[in-house]
Amino acid sequence: MVYSLGDKVITKKKHPCGGDVWTVIRTGADYKIRCDKCGRVVMLSYTEFQRAVKNGGKRDA
């Protein structure tokens, strides 16, 4: 699946704040995502990002 800036994704595991919806804020070799509930920013490699996101985990904004 192709992700672009501003896409909402759902992760397999919840963040410690309880949120599982994230916004993609950077793409490329790394992906940077921001938690929609608490605002925490996390940077993941492409393979880590693919493992963390649910299959079909893309949400409409």
C-alpha positions as CSV (number, residue, x, y, z in Angstrom):
1,M,0.0,0.0,0.0
2,V,1.2,3.5,-0.8
3,Y,1.1,6.2,1.9
4,S,1.5,9.9,1.4
5,L,1.7,13.0,3.6
6,G,-1.4,13.6,5.7
7,D,-2.7,10.0,5.5
8,K,-4.2,8.6,8.7
9,V,-3.0,5.1,9.6
10,I,-4.1,2.6,12.3
11,T,-1.3,0.7,14.1
12,K,-1.6,-2.9,15.3
13,K,-0.6,-2.0,18.8
14,K,-1.9,1.0,20.8
15,H,0.4,3.8,21.9
16,P,0.8,4.1,25.7
17,C,-1.6,7.1,25.6
18,G,-4.3,4.8,24.3
19,G,-4.4,6.1,20.7
20,D,-4.0,3.9,17.6
21,V,-4.6,6.5,14.9
22,W,-1.5,8.3,13.5
23,T,-0.9,10.9,10.8
24,V,2.0,10.4,8.3
25,I,4.1,13.6,8.4
26,R,7.2,12.3,6.4
27,T,7.8,9.6,3.8
28,G,10.8,8.3,2.0
29,A,13.5,5.9,3.4
30,D,12.0,6.6,6.8
31,Y,8.4,7.3,7.9
32,K,7.6,9.9,10.5
33,I,4.2,9.6,12.1
34,R,2.4,11.7,14.8
35,C,-0.1,10.3,17.3
36,D,-3.5,11.9,16.8
37,K,-4.3,11.6,20.5
38,C,-1.2,12.9,22.3
39,G,0.9,14.4,19.5
40,R,4.0,12.2,20.0
41,V,6.2,12.0,16.9
42,V,7.9,8.7,16.0
43,M,10.3,7.9,13.2
44,L,10.3,4.4,11.7
45,S,12.2,2.8,8.9
46,Y,10.2,1.6,6.0
47,T,10.1,-2.0,7.2
48,E,9.3,-1.1,10.8
49,F,6.4,1.1,9.5
50,Q,5.0,-1.7,7.3
51,R,5.1,-4.1,10.3
52,A,3.5,-1.6,12.6
53,V,0.5,-0.6,10.4
54,K,-2.5,-2.9,10.1
55,N,-3.2,-4.3,6.6
56,G,-5.7,-2.0,5.1
57,G,-5.0,0.4,8.0
58,K,-5.4,3.5,6.0
59,R,-8.2,5.8,7.2
60,D,-10.1,8.5,5.3
61,A,-9.4,11.9,6.8
